[in-house]
């Protein structure tokens, strides 16, 4: 399953089902809804929730070089939640700036 987030303010953001559902939960939407909208009034709270979650994820810290020399690096390293949030956060910020809602749809 894919979840597509759309707004007239920017390009679409596609996420795999689990990741997209996680983002919906972060912004306070029902992750089981096959489609929905983040209204202009809801965008500031959604942006704040995404930023807070990304900051909390970064605060957990990442292993430093030398901590584990066998740890995956570069493209082999796991993608953190804070990294997954970035494209959706940017879409929401563009949408808020341009006063456009964001819709999502699962396919």
C-alpha positions in Angstrom: 0.0 0.0 0.0 1.1 3.6 -0.8 -0.1 6.8 0.8 0.1 9.9 -1.3 0.0 13.3 0.2 -1.0 16.1 -2.2 -1.3 19.8 -2.2 -1.4 22.5 -4.9 1.5 24.1 -3.1 4.1 21.5 -4.0 4.8 18.1 -5.5 3.2 14.9 -4.2 4.9 13.0 -1.3 4.5 9.2 -1.5 5.1 6.9 1.4 4.9 3.2 2.0 1.8 2.3 4.0 3.4 1.8 7.4 5.4 5.0 7.2 2.5 7.0 5.9 0.2 5.7 8.6 2.9 6.6 11.2 2.9 10.2 9.9 -0.9 10.4 10.0 -0.8 9.2 13.6 1.8 11.9 14.5 -0.4 14.6 13.1 -3.5 13.3 14.9 -5.3 11.7 12.0 -6.9 8.3 11.8 -4.2 6.2 10.1 -6.9 3.7 9.0 -8.8 6.3 6.9 -8.2 5.6 3.2 -8.3 9.4 2.5 -8.6 12.6 4.3 -7.6 16.3 4.5 -5.4 18.5 6.6 -7.2 21.8 6.5 -5.5 25.2 6.6 -6.5 25.5 10.3 -4.9 22.1 11.1 -1.6 22.8 9.3 0.1 24.7 12.1 -0.5 22.0 14.7 0.5 19.3 12.2 3.7 21.1 11.4 4.5 21.5 15.1 3.8 17.8 15.8 6.1 16.7 13.0 8.9 19.1 14.1 8.5 17.9 17.8 8.7 14.3 16.7 11.7 14.9 14.5 13.5 16.7 17.3 12.7 13.9 19.8 14.0 11.3 17.3 17.2 13.3 16.8 17.6 13.7 20.5 17.8 10.0 20.9 21.1 10.4 19.1 22.9 8.3 16.5 25.9 6.2 17.0 29.1 8.2 16.5 32.0 7.1 14.3 34.1 4.6 16.2 31.2 3.5 18.4 30.7 0.5 16.2 33.1 0.2 13.2 30.9 -2.6 11.7 27.7 -0.4 11.7 26.2 0.2 8.3 27.2 3.5 6.7 25.8 5.6 3.8 23.0 4.0 1.8 23.2 0.8 3.9 22.4 2.7 7.2 18.8 2.6 8.4 16.6 5.6 7.8 15.5 7.3 11.0 12.0 8.8 11.7 13.4 12.3 11.6 14.6 11.7 8.0 11.3 10.3 7.0 9.4 13.3 8.3 11.4 15.8 6.2 9.5 15.5 2.9 6.1 15.7 4.5 7.1 18.6 6.7 8.3 20.5 3.7 5.0 19.8 1.9 3.0 21.0 4.9 5.2 24.2 5.2 4.7 25.0 1.5 1.0 24.4 1.9 0.7 26.7 4.9 2.7 29.4 3.1 0.5 29.2 0.0 -2.7 28.7 2.0 -3.5 25.3 0.4 -4.9 22.2 2.2 -3.1 18.9 2.1 -5.1 15.7 1.2 -4.0 12.1 1.4 -5.1 9.0 -0.2 -4.1 5.3 0.2 -3.9 3.1 -2.8 
